[in-house]
Amino acid sequence: MNCFDSTHLTSHFIDRFFKRVYKEPHSGYNQYNYEKIKISMIKIMNIHEINSFKIFKDSNKKIILPMGAKYRLVVVNNTLITILLPHHEYKMEEYQ
């Protein structure tokens, strides 16, 4: 069992993951796409990022965690909300 098996993905997260990581539209909200995303995340993240995710994923506050050198995950209550690109400027109060 990997750290993402029990993690929920919002439709917004799936949309953004396909747009920002795969750079293509997705074929729908189905189990195949959920598994495809979770497998890709494990391939992108290093062991320290995975361990950090395990520690903070159940927080009741929005947490921004790294996913590889290029992306940031926003997670709250074991639910992935969105994926950010580091070169964008974001209003931090939106994620607190």
C-alpha positions as CSV (number, residue, x, y, z in Angstrom):
1,M,0.0,0.0,0.0
2,N,1.5,3.3,-1.0
3,C,0.9,6.7,0.7
4,F,-1.6,7.8,-2.0
5,D,-4.0,4.7,-1.8
6,S,-6.3,6.3,0.7
7,T,-5.8,9.9,-0.6
8,H,-8.8,11.6,-2.3
9,L,-8.4,13.6,-5.5
10,T,-10.7,16.5,-6.2
11,S,-11.9,17.0,-9.7
12,H,-10.0,20.3,-9.7
13,F,-6.8,18.5,-8.8
14,I,-7.3,16.0,-11.7
15,D,-8.0,18.9,-14.1
16,R,-4.9,20.7,-13.0
17,F,-2.7,17.6,-12.9
18,F,-3.5,16.7,-16.5
19,K,-3.1,20.3,-17.6
20,R,0.2,21.1,-15.8
21,V,2.0,17.7,-15.7
22,Y,0.7,15.7,-18.7
23,K,-0.1,18.9,-20.7
24,E,-3.2,17.2,-22.2
25,P,-6.9,17.1,-21.4
26,H,-8.1,14.1,-19.4
27,S,-10.7,11.5,-20.5
28,G,-12.9,11.8,-17.4
29,Y,-13.0,11.2,-13.7
30,N,-12.5,7.5,-13.5
31,Q,-10.4,5.0,-11.6
32,Y,-7.9,4.6,-14.5
33,N,-7.1,8.3,-14.3
34,Y,-6.9,8.3,-10.5
35,E,-4.4,5.4,-10.6
36,K,-2.4,7.0,-13.5
37,I,-2.0,10.2,-11.5
38,K,-1.0,8.4,-8.3
39,I,1.6,6.3,-10.1
40,S,3.0,9.4,-11.8
41,M,3.2,11.2,-8.4
42,I,5.3,8.4,-6.9
43,K,7.6,8.5,-9.9
44,I,8.1,12.3,-9.6
45,M,8.5,12.5,-5.8
46,N,11.6,11.6,-4.0
47,I,11.6,9.7,-0.7
48,H,11.8,12.8,1.5
49,E,8.8,14.4,-0.3
50,I,6.8,11.1,0.1
51,N,7.6,11.0,3.8
52,S,6.6,14.7,4.2
53,F,3.3,13.9,2.4
54,K,2.7,11.0,4.8
55,I,3.3,13.2,7.8
56,F,1.2,16.2,6.7
57,K,-1.6,14.8,4.5
58,D,-4.1,14.4,7.3
59,S,-3.7,18.0,8.6
60,N,-6.9,20.0,8.9
61,K,-5.1,23.0,7.5
62,K,-4.1,23.5,3.9
63,I,-0.5,22.4,3.4
64,I,1.7,23.1,0.4
65,L,4.2,20.3,-0.2
66,P,6.8,19.8,-2.9
67,M,6.4,17.3,-5.7
68,G,9.7,17.1,-7.5
69,A,11.5,20.3,-8.4
70,K,8.7,21.6,-10.6
71,Y,5.4,21.3,-8.7
72,R,3.7,21.9,-5.4
73,L,0.8,20.0,-4.0
74,V,-2.0,21.5,-1.9
75,V,-3.4,19.0,0.5
76,V,-5.9,19.2,3.4
77,N,-7.6,16.3,5.3
78,N,-6.1,13.7,3.1
79,T,-7.5,15.3,0.0
80,L,-5.4,16.7,-2.8
81,I,-6.9,20.1,-3.7
82,T,-4.7,21.4,-6.5
83,I,-1.2,21.3,-8.0
84,L,0.8,24.5,-8.3
85,L,3.7,25.6,-10.5
86,P,6.5,27.3,-8.5
87,H,7.0,30.2,-11.0
88,H,3.4,31.4,-10.5
89,E,2.8,34.0,-7.8
90,Y,0.0,32.9,-5.5
91,K,-1.8,34.7,-2.7
92,M,-0.6,32.7,0.3
93,E,-3.7,33.7,2.4
94,E,-5.7,31.5,0.0
95,Y,-3.8,28.5,1.2
96,Q,-3.8,29.1,4.9
